[in-house]
Amino acid sequence: MKRIDAHNLKYAVLNELVRQAIAEDHDKIVLDGVCGQYYIGCGIAKPVEIVVNGVPGNDLGAFMEGPTIIVNEDAQDGIGNTMSSGEIIIHGNAGDVLGYSMRGGSIFVKGDVGYRACIHMKAYKEDISPTVVIGGCAGAFMGEYMAGGTLILLGLNRDKKRLTGNYLGTGMHGGAIFVRQSVDETLCSPEVILNKPDDKDMEKILVNVKKFCSIFGYDCDKIINDEFVKITPKSKRPYGNLYIPGP
Amino acid sequence: MVEITNNQGFAISNDPKDASGCGIFGIFNTKGDLIDGSRVVSAIDIMRDRGNGLGSGYAAYGIYPEFKNYYALHLMIDDDLAKRAVEDFLERRVMVAERSGIPTRGMKNRKRPMFFVYFVLPRAQGTKAESEYMSESDADEFINKLVFFINENINGAFVISSGKNMGVFKGIGYPDEIANFFRIERYKAFCWTAHNRFPTNTPGWWGGAHPFGLLDWTVVHNGEISSYGANKRYLEMHGYKCTQKTDTEAIVYLADLIVRKHHIPIELLAKIFSAPLWEEIERMPQEQKQLYKALRIIYGRALLNGPFSILLTFKGGIMALNDRIKLRPLVVGKKDYTYYFSSEEAAIKHVCSDIKDISSPDAGEPVIARLNNEAYNVYYGVEDEED
């Protein structure tokens, strides 16, 4: 294990130190005193574990392939941007554009996330598919242009907060969003359709919610026994006829 | 149009890559407790990579208690000729209670303008006689016209702020460089805003850095106003000339026009700037629907289109606002009586490590903090007695 004190380090220096530690074959790297440094774990293609103490900067885990990143506080914008595989665990809230263009791996967020979570998330065939589980609530434009993968929104500790924002699933053309309890249909874009999850879906939800609960210490039975709503696109090409009217 | 031929002094960034995206930061204490300038400097400096060394600045409220009833004109002046022209003009138009250079340190290898502060009161009709009684709103209007006259007509001179008991400090450089230049650590204020990066779509120049100020208004802005042309023409119809070569000044003038002149509350100004979409208005209850429809019809050309997050400061208050679909980051924190506003949460945690109450406001939903009455009287007291 390697500890790195990130106090007053510029992001380029910090990320270089992380890469050096990986080159020295450390399989666990703990970063202390992180304060807004960008691109932590960016592009790393080894199954190492990176623990972040403090608030990491934007684009945490971007383009990464394999590492596990654990953030013990809140995180900022652009987490898991275009990541291919690996896992990101956030013990606080996350900012905007979580899992932007994510292609594989998984993200677990204990708290709320900002606007545009999982926009343009995509999957490749059956086996390469990203999964995102959000414990709290989400902002508007969730799942916009989503092309694949699984997004589960639990809405825990919600109080009076809105569960999702407006324009849910705008332009969505693949993958599935599962929302615990109910979805305000007026917030959904006309390109999506609401259903009850089937048994296969519930299996998928159970596996991921179980994992979520074991990470963050929730009682899984309480959560899984609630109703879930499944949001899927009506069409694979929602805007196919937008400019050129089809048949 | 004023020519900005001198003092361009572009800084050349040595960074291999420009990752910038504008950083804004603000602190506000509702009890009026003074906050050290060094705190806001260290917070905005955490977001150094959001800037590019081509502009940054600070606005501070409550910094001139000994002249709290005078308009503090912060002037940016290119040369002695311009200084003489400004001073001649001020002598004729206003009563100058005090004048001084704004304290600065040297700046290595960089051309820079001179900065002065004049504490003034309007003088009636250019006579040398003592000013006749002028209501606060007349005085504001007088100073407003004065500022626009200087910015438009006196070559090499710009008024960068003109409110009471406040001031703007800005220029070309990274936030720490500008803070060092203006000795920001010397000032204590109940309200601070800071900005990092250059004016939108313009080469960085000293007057173009944020914050932009007019009377008691200042704005720092992350983003871009796509509707600038429409906003500018609307402002011109009401006598405001956009002279700073970038979009952000339009926000200041719109606030001045709509709130000071049209007496629209600041909460509704937010709904004019970031108007709800028509389909959202359709879903509103009847009464609300009427109001929002009216605002969109009357103030359609004051709508700010495009991505932005702004901190708008005014007499005794601050408003943080996003565009209507939240295309720029904005985080708000609160601890006891202090509000924190930032582009990134890390900057807030950096200056207040044990803060718990942190959230991101929704698109178009303003977060407004105001001084309590007692504190307001301390900083702006006399005006209330005149009412």
Boltz contact constraints between the chains, C-beta under 6 A:
constraints:
  - contact:
      token1: [A, 35]
      token2: [B, 46]
      max_distance: 6.0
  - contact:
      token1: [A, 35]
      token2: [B, 346]
      max_distance: 6.0
  - contact:
      token1: [A, 35]
      token2: [B, 350]
      max_distance: 6.0
  - contact:
      token1: [A, 36]
      token2: [B, 46]
      max_distance: 6.0
  - contact:
      token1: [A, 36]
      token2: [B, 344]
      max_distance: 6.0
  - contact:
      token1: [A, 36]
      token2: [B, 346]
      max_distance: 6.0
  - contact:
      token1: [A, 55]
      token2: [B, 345]
      max_distance: 6.0
  - contact:
      token1: [A, 55]
      token2: [B, 346]
      max_distance: 6.0
  - contact:
      token1: [A, 55]
      token2: [B, 349]
      max_distance: 6.0
  - contact:
      token1: [A, 74]
      token2: [B, 345]
      max_distance: 6.0
  - contact:
      token1: [A, 76]
      token2: [B, 344]
      max_distance: 6.0
  - contact:
      token1: [A, 76]
      token2: [B, 345]
      max_distance: 6.0
  - contact:
      token1: [A, 77]
      token2: [B, 329]
      max_distance: 6.0
  - contact:
      token1: [A, 114]
      token2: [B, 360]
      max_distance: 6.0
  - contact:
      token1: [A, 115]
      token2: [B, 326]
      max_distance: 6.0
